[in-house]
Amino acid sequence: MSVTNPGDREFHSDTTAMAAIGRDEPRPSGRWRMIVYSVIGIVMFFVPITLNGTTTIPLDHLVNGVRTLLGEADRFVALAIIAAGAVYPFVTGTWRQSALKAAFAFLAVLGLVTASMVVFGFGPEFVLNEDIGPFLMDSLVVQVGLIVPIGGIFLALIIGYGLMEFVGVYLRPAMRPVFRVPGRSAVDAVASFVGSYALGLLLTNRMYRGGRYTAKEGAIIAVGFSTVSATFMVIVARTLDLMGVWLWYFVGTLVVTFAVTALVVRLPPLSRIPDEVYPGAEPRPEQPVTHDRFAVARRAAEQTLAEAPSLPKNIWINFRDGLVMVMQILPSIMSVGLIALVLATYTPVFTWVGLVFWPFFWILGFSDPSLMATAAATSIAEMFIPATLLAGSDDLVARFVIGVVCVSAIIFFSAVVPAILATDLPIKLWHLVVIWAERVILTILLATPLAHLVAAVAV
């Protein structure tokens, strides 16, 4: 996805849109694009259809079709992407920038080694265990390697032609009182949830450095809205067999995630981060929308539409950025993800960590609170791992809750943690660990009654 235009648009969308009201400015040509392209994108992500007896969203059908065409070559495609991702930090020299980046660069190499073992069938038993290495490769790596770049094509239709800016203007009144952030961050939040945490963090850091967010506001957005994208949620839903209740899962996850964020911003350590602008930056407070909100929303959308690239160029940009993203993610799944699964399978480490969450699952009446607590604990390592531990369970409520935890926890070491620490925001590693625990506990409490409602409706 394009990571320059959305941020630049957001920098001046407030003042430009307000100034546009009351004067007859030329409107961009092809205004039909916002409606037509947005509808196509919405249908691809949110309207389940039935094909060959399987009911799921069109994007999932498309990815399954591509995987069928690839056949046994799908593992080799994934291995090629992992190899590129393992080499990239050393070719560009980014591994030298910090100890953390160096650690993740070498973890990417480990991911390449373990992926090669799985693809070519050699190595220790714990890697070749069907529930570990092959499971990660076939159920996650291959699926993610296809769905992110393909999904990026259709995310371009939702993000790139004004729909987000239009909706964002209407979300502004809720942002300050509920989340304690400026109204303009509504677009940032939607970009993260619908697009990707990488896009959202890039925009957040730019807004902070430009004086449009304070340190506290930027931190709230980074740890409260930088979720995995809708394409990743499809992977979680497939792993947990939740595609039959996809809309319930998507909307429920969105509501729970943002409700948890509204609560966490009022708790330390997030509440104690200084409310100060970036050193040397000029504060740029947001101008409120006092009248004719529709006109402001329309002009913000039209400005985006006027600056949007051609459809072929936009599709290429988003497909390319999706490939770059999976280059970073797939090696982490095969290294951090594998380490987490090995620890969960052969050691009691996550069982011990899960003791923090066990009382909540026990009080809420889950039949296997120990398994649920262990699964929730693994979310700190990799967001997919909790889903793998509950895959195949007959308990829809348990699967639904863990599916929400995968997304709502937000903070995980295989990707989001290094991305946040790479920004200029004054967030420390211990902050992220404490916030992760707070988010998981609150998610458990909020998602459980919702899961029971979904189970009752789905029966």
C-alpha positions as MATLAB code, in Angstrom:
seq = 'MSVTNPGDREFHSDTTAMAAIGRDEPRPSGRWRMIVYSVIGIVMFFVPITLNGTTTIPLDHLVNGVRTLLGEADRFVALAIIAAGAVYPFVTGTWRQSALKAAFAFLAVLGLVTASMVVFGFGPEFVLNEDIGPFLMDSLVVQVGLIVPIGGIFLALIIGYGLMEFVGVYLRPAMRPVFRVPGRSAVDAVASFVGSYALGLLLTNRMYRGGRYTAKEGAIIAVGFSTVSATFMVIVARTLDLMGVWLWYFVGTLVVTFAVTALVVRLPPLSRIPDEVYPGAEPRPEQPVTHDRFAVARRAAEQTLAEAPSLPKNIWINFRDGLVMVMQILPSIMSVGLIALVLATYTPVFTWVGLVFWPFFWILGFSDPSLMATAAATSIAEMFIPATLLAGSDDLVARFVIGVVCVSAIIFFSAVVPAILATDLPIKLWHLVVIWAERVILTILLATPLAHLVAAVAV';
ca = [
       0.000    0.000    0.000;
       1.121    3.512   -0.672;
       2.615    4.965    2.451;
       3.163    8.557    1.333;
      -0.026    9.931   -0.092;
      -2.323    9.009    2.837;
      -0.046   10.708    5.338;
       0.410   13.782    3.192;
      -3.311   14.016    2.640;
      -3.952   13.780    6.369;
      -1.487   16.590    7.093;
      -3.591   19.157    5.305;
      -7.011   17.554    4.939;
      -8.428   19.462    7.927;
      -7.561   22.964    6.720;
      -8.087   22.246    3.040;
     -11.478   20.701    3.566;
     -12.629   23.538    5.816;
     -11.358   26.212    3.458;
     -13.143   24.562    0.579;
     -16.560   25.099    2.131;
     -18.331   28.107    0.818;
     -16.460   28.466   -2.450;
     -17.087   26.777   -5.751;
     -13.934   24.761   -6.374;
     -13.631   22.438   -9.361;
     -14.400   18.904   -8.365;
     -12.160   16.003   -9.358;
     -13.113   14.058  -12.436;
     -14.314   10.499  -12.125;
     -16.089   10.956   -8.804;
     -17.856    7.675   -9.533;
     -14.573    5.940   -8.657;
     -15.039    6.485   -4.924;
     -18.382    4.707   -4.962;
     -17.599    1.963   -7.466;
     -14.114    1.093   -6.226;
     -15.140    1.290   -2.570;
     -18.114   -1.009   -3.154;
     -15.891   -3.551   -4.919;
     -13.423   -3.459   -2.032;
     -16.178   -3.812    0.568;
     -17.713   -6.764   -1.274;
     -14.342   -8.522   -1.565;
     -13.717   -8.253    2.185;
     -17.108   -8.282    3.855;
     -19.790  -10.031    1.761;
     -19.676  -13.834    2.099;
     -20.708  -15.849   -0.962;
     -21.055  -19.587   -1.523;
     -18.951  -21.349   -4.140;
     -18.667  -25.123   -4.490;
     -20.408  -25.579   -1.166;
     -18.027  -23.259    0.728;
     -19.265  -19.975    2.176;
     -16.620  -17.317    2.684;
     -15.677  -13.842    1.479;
     -14.665  -13.421   -2.205;
     -11.065  -12.620   -1.273;
     -10.756  -15.980    0.461;
     -12.238  -17.749   -2.566;
      -9.743  -15.961   -4.803;
      -6.749  -16.909   -2.647;
      -7.907  -20.525   -2.510;
      -8.184  -20.510   -6.298;
      -4.646  -19.186   -6.667;
      -3.352  -21.791   -4.228;
      -5.114  -24.540   -6.196;
      -3.433  -23.332   -9.382;
      -0.032  -23.371   -7.689;
      -0.525  -26.893   -6.384;
       2.578  -28.309   -4.715;
       4.580  -25.271   -5.837;
       2.950  -23.108   -3.145;
       5.586  -24.079   -0.557;
       8.391  -23.109   -2.931;
       6.795  -19.716   -3.571;
       6.651  -19.149    0.187;
      10.252  -20.324    0.579;
      11.400  -17.851   -2.094;
       9.665  -14.994   -0.248;
      11.261  -16.067    3.046;
      14.690  -16.214    1.389;
      14.246  -12.682    0.061;
      13.148  -11.491    3.506;
      16.142  -13.136    5.188;
      18.626  -11.518    2.793;
      17.029   -8.059    2.730;
      18.277   -6.700    6.126;
      21.868   -7.622    5.276;
      21.747   -6.245    1.727;
      20.290   -2.918    2.892;
      22.356   -2.769    6.076;
      19.300   -2.193    8.291;
      20.474   -4.965   10.630;
      23.206   -2.612   11.875;
      20.780    0.107   13.035;
      20.091   -1.393   16.453;
      20.566   -4.517   18.527;
      16.862   -5.298   18.171;
      16.976   -5.085   14.372;
      20.087   -7.255   14.376;
      18.274   -9.847   16.484;
      15.295   -9.930   14.118;
      17.598  -10.103   11.100;
      19.212  -13.262   12.475;
      15.778  -14.626   13.401;
      14.848  -14.179    9.732;
      17.831  -16.338    8.797;
      16.626  -18.918   11.307;
      13.213  -18.719    9.643;
      14.810  -19.481    6.269;
      16.644  -22.493    7.734;
      13.527  -23.958    9.360;
      11.396  -23.290    6.268;
      13.976  -25.137    4.154;
      13.837  -28.070    6.563;
      10.047  -28.279    6.232;
       9.996  -27.898    2.446;
      12.762  -30.417    1.790;
      11.940  -32.765    4.672;
      15.107  -32.796    6.747;
      15.970  -31.691   10.264;
      15.061  -32.489   13.874;
      11.763  -34.107   14.786;
      10.434  -31.080   16.666;
      10.665  -28.989   13.470;
       9.105  -31.671   11.250;
       6.337  -32.423   13.760;
       3.111  -32.074   11.748;
       1.683  -29.769   14.402;
       4.684  -27.416   14.294;
       6.802  -26.856   11.167;
       4.440  -28.228    8.480;
       1.468  -26.633   10.247;
       3.129  -23.201   10.224;
       4.157  -23.595    6.588;
       0.877  -24.889    5.154;
      -1.704  -23.211    7.381;
      -0.029  -19.839    7.933;
       3.037  -19.069    5.837;
       1.638  -20.090    2.442;
      -1.754  -18.577    3.189;
      -0.293  -15.289    4.445;
       2.178  -15.166    1.567;
      -0.729  -15.199   -0.872;
      -3.449  -13.292    0.909;
      -1.446  -10.198    1.892;
      -0.304   -9.114   -1.597;
      -3.570  -10.217   -3.231;
      -5.583   -8.586   -0.457;
      -3.496   -5.435   -0.879;
      -4.910   -5.049   -4.377;
      -8.431   -4.757   -3.022;
      -7.412   -2.740    0.036;
      -6.277   -0.132   -2.505;
      -9.909    0.259   -3.541;
     -11.022    0.940    0.045;
      -8.124    3.137    1.113;
      -7.118    5.033   -1.996;
     -10.228    6.754   -3.338;
     -11.756    8.782   -0.519;
     -13.938    6.395    1.457;
     -11.704    6.442    4.547;
     -11.429   10.237    4.584;
     -15.191   10.608    4.215;
     -15.915    8.206    7.071;
     -13.094    9.671    9.155;
     -14.721   13.108    9.324;
     -17.820   11.549   10.862;
     -15.745    9.582   13.376;
     -13.965   12.686   14.671;
     -16.462   13.638   17.423;
     -15.805   10.327   19.176;
     -12.024   10.313   19.050;
     -11.125   12.916   21.712;
     -13.660   12.007   24.428;
     -13.378    8.237   23.924;
      -9.740    7.665   22.974;
      -8.117   10.984   24.028;
      -6.648   11.565   20.581;
      -7.367   14.197   17.894;
     -10.232   13.663   15.500;
      -7.836   13.456   12.576;
      -6.535   10.175   14.009;
      -9.780    8.491   12.910;
      -8.285    8.023    9.446;
      -5.077    6.730   11.024;
      -7.046    4.202   13.075;
      -9.074    3.006   10.105;
      -5.903    2.776    7.988;
      -4.380    0.473   10.590;
      -7.430   -1.717   11.057;
      -8.410   -2.018    7.399;
      -4.940   -1.682    5.931;
      -2.003   -2.684    8.121;
      -0.173   -1.808   11.307;
       2.880   -0.904    9.206;
       0.946    1.776    7.335;
      -0.659    3.021   10.539;
       2.649    3.264   12.419;
       4.300    5.110    9.552;
       1.491    7.659    9.482;
       1.515    7.956   13.288;
       5.241    8.618   13.453;
       4.997   11.200   10.686;
       2.147   12.983   12.446;
       4.119   12.979   15.729;
       7.267   14.374   14.138;
       5.169   17.008   12.382;
       3.629   18.307   15.622;
       0.148   17.004   14.871;
       0.236   14.381   17.642;
       1.748   14.689   21.095;
       3.852   11.835   22.460;
       0.892   10.491   24.428;
      -1.475   10.740   21.459;
       1.006    9.012   19.177;
       1.588    6.262   21.730;
      -2.156    5.705   22.162;
      -2.603    5.339   18.421;
       0.460    3.082   18.056;
      -0.542    0.577   20.750;
      -4.312    1.025   20.430;
      -5.011    0.968   16.711;
      -2.007   -0.716   15.046;
      -3.793   -4.007   14.539;
      -3.139   -6.641   11.944;
      -5.166   -5.979    8.804;
      -8.415   -7.522    7.635;
      -6.428   -9.893    5.432;
      -4.682  -11.339    8.499;
      -8.003  -11.648   10.267;
      -9.131  -13.940    7.465;
      -6.194  -16.226    8.256;
      -7.151  -16.327   11.935;
     -10.788  -16.985   11.086;
      -9.851  -19.810    8.723;
      -7.536  -21.405   11.273;
     -10.264  -21.300   13.936;
     -13.067  -22.297   11.545;
     -14.864  -18.980   12.070;
     -15.539  -18.116    8.421;
     -19.130  -19.236    8.915;
     -19.551  -16.308   11.335;
     -17.090  -13.996    9.571;
     -19.114  -10.783    9.813;
     -19.785  -11.411   13.496;
     -16.104  -12.067   14.032;
     -14.893   -9.033   12.094;
     -17.324   -6.539   13.609;
     -17.010   -8.051   17.082;
     -13.226   -7.883   16.928;
     -13.340   -4.268   15.776;
     -15.704   -3.287   18.609;
     -13.760   -5.165   21.297;
     -10.385   -3.881   20.098;
     -11.460   -0.256   20.167;
     -13.323   -0.683   23.485;
     -10.159   -2.143   25.032;
      -8.172    0.797   23.662;
     -10.621    3.249   25.247;
      -9.992    1.591   28.620;
      -6.222    1.124   28.337;
      -5.601    4.822   27.549;
      -6.834    5.558   31.064;
      -4.408    3.115   32.713;
      -0.672    3.404   33.366;
       1.809    3.188   31.755;
       0.025    4.660   28.718;
      -1.715    7.375   30.725;
       1.632    8.579   32.111;
       3.418    9.180   28.817;
       4.050   12.950   28.515;
       1.543   14.961   26.516;
       4.262   16.850   24.627;
       5.023   17.398   20.954;
       8.130   16.053   19.241;
      11.244   18.028   20.252;
      11.663   20.967   17.897;
       8.317   20.468   16.169;
       5.738   23.255   15.938;
       2.430   22.247   17.549;
      -0.361   22.064   14.977;
      -3.668   21.613   16.778;
      -6.632   20.356   14.822;
      -9.317   22.752   13.617;
     -12.736   21.501   14.756;
     -15.584   20.953   12.319;
     -18.297   23.269   13.576;
     -20.846   23.090   10.756;
     -21.804   21.275    7.558;
     -19.941   18.086    8.372;
     -21.092   16.463    5.142;
     -19.436   19.214    3.104;
     -16.186   18.760    5.012;
     -16.330   14.987    4.535;
     -17.117   15.363    0.832;
     -14.251   17.761    0.230;
     -11.804   15.548    2.173;
     -12.856   12.582    0.043;
     -12.658   14.590   -3.175;
      -9.191   15.840   -2.298;
      -8.040   12.249   -1.840;
      -9.736   11.269   -5.085;
      -8.031   14.106   -6.955;
      -4.607   12.961   -5.700;
      -5.237    9.243   -6.253;
      -3.047    7.497   -8.833;
      -4.531    5.601  -11.749;
      -6.116    2.274  -10.887;
      -3.344    0.153  -12.487;
      -0.642    2.152  -10.677;
      -2.489    1.962   -7.368;
      -2.954   -1.796   -7.741;
       0.744   -2.258   -8.515;
       1.831   -0.095   -5.558;
      -0.331   -2.038   -3.128;
       0.637   -5.424   -4.552;
       4.322   -4.482   -4.342;
       3.996   -3.193   -0.764;
       2.162   -6.382    0.161;
       5.100   -8.413   -1.131;
       7.539   -6.293    0.877;
       5.415   -6.789    3.971;
       5.258  -10.575    3.651;
       9.031  -10.614    3.142;
       9.255   -9.240    6.678;
       6.468  -11.332    8.187;
       6.991  -14.851    6.810;
      10.526  -15.327    8.204;
       9.214  -14.222   11.621;
       6.426  -16.784   11.497;
       8.925  -19.551   10.735;
      11.307  -18.421   13.486;
       9.482  -16.645   16.313;
       6.315  -18.584   15.554;
       8.164  -21.890   15.539;
       9.968  -21.056   18.793;
       6.634  -20.189   20.397;
       5.007  -23.421   19.198;
       7.977  -25.501   20.379;
       7.876  -23.809   23.781;
       4.105  -24.306   23.972;
       4.381  -27.983   22.942;
       7.468  -29.135   24.823;
       7.858  -26.733   27.759;
       5.639  -25.138   30.425;
       6.849  -21.569   29.691;
       3.574  -20.259   28.314;
       1.651  -22.278   30.867;
       3.472  -20.271   33.530;
       2.852  -16.976   31.748;
      -0.757  -18.024   31.247;
      -1.284  -18.179   35.012;
      -1.860  -14.416   34.759;
      -4.976  -15.088   32.656;
      -6.147  -18.410   34.123;
      -8.369  -16.878   36.850;
     -10.336  -14.893   34.262;
     -11.041  -17.910   32.059;
     -11.933  -19.965   35.139;
     -14.352  -17.368   36.503;
     -15.985  -17.035   33.077;
     -16.696  -20.776   33.035;
     -14.524  -22.092   30.210;
     -14.220  -25.875   30.186;
     -10.425  -25.788   29.753;
      -9.147  -22.554   31.321;
      -5.544  -23.812   31.294;
      -5.523  -24.265   27.505;
      -7.196  -20.897   27.009;
      -4.711  -19.164   29.312;
      -1.743  -20.764   27.560;
      -3.105  -19.778   24.161;
      -3.653  -16.186   25.290;
      -0.113  -16.056   26.693;
       1.424  -17.055   23.356;
      -0.016  -13.920   21.717;
       2.960  -11.932   23.036;
       5.261  -13.955   20.759;
       3.190  -14.130   17.574;
      -0.431  -13.205   16.934;
      -1.196  -16.421   15.007;
      -0.038  -18.860   17.660;
      -3.138  -18.678   19.925;
      -5.269  -19.678   16.940;
      -3.096  -22.712   16.277;
      -3.573  -23.979   19.828;
      -7.382  -23.780   19.586;
      -7.644  -25.040   15.994;
      -9.943  -28.043   15.851;
     -11.739  -27.257   19.104;
     -15.461  -28.008   19.206;
     -16.091  -25.013   21.468;
     -17.208  -22.073   19.295;
     -17.138  -19.677   22.238;
     -13.540  -20.584   23.064;
     -12.455  -20.304   19.414;
     -14.199  -16.953   19.024;
     -12.630  -15.458   22.159;
      -9.134  -16.574   21.195;
      -9.714  -15.275   17.674;
     -10.499  -11.854   19.112;
      -7.479  -12.023   21.436;
      -5.220  -12.650   18.415;
      -6.165   -9.232   17.025;
      -7.091   -7.155   20.065;
      -3.865   -7.921   21.966;
      -2.103   -5.943   19.177;
       1.405   -6.248   20.666;
       3.529   -9.208   19.563;
       7.270   -9.638   19.239;
       7.458  -11.112   15.755;
       6.461   -7.851   14.063;
       4.623   -5.071   15.922;
       7.083   -4.657   18.812;
      10.130   -3.926   16.624;
       7.989   -1.713   14.392;
       6.817    0.419   17.349;
      10.295    0.604   18.869;
      11.607    1.802   15.501;
       9.445    4.945   15.686;
      10.378    8.177   17.492;
       7.635    7.690   20.073;
       8.858    7.507   23.730;
       7.566    3.962   24.282;
       9.758    1.525   26.210;
       9.820   -2.246   25.887;
       8.407   -2.754   29.391;
       5.547   -0.401   28.496;
       4.603   -2.724   25.639;
       4.671   -5.855   27.798;
       2.445   -4.300   30.483;
       0.031   -2.876   27.901;
      -0.141   -6.303   26.223;
      -1.197   -7.944   29.496;
      -3.810   -5.247   30.120;
      -5.220   -5.641   26.624;
      -5.453   -9.437   26.857;
      -7.285   -9.349   30.206;
      -9.771   -6.723   29.024;
     -10.297   -8.577   25.739;
     -11.138  -11.786   27.588;
     -13.710   -9.971   29.715;
     -15.357   -8.171   26.782;
     -15.174  -10.882   24.115;
     -16.638  -13.714   26.199;
     -20.236  -12.424   26.442;
     -20.091  -11.472   22.764;
     -18.914  -14.989   21.895;
     -21.858  -16.506   23.778;
     -24.202  -14.254   21.808;
     -22.635  -15.359   18.524;
     -22.863  -19.019   19.530;
     -26.546  -18.580   20.359;
     -27.268  -16.909   17.024;
     -25.162  -19.356   14.994;
     -26.946  -22.433   16.345;
];
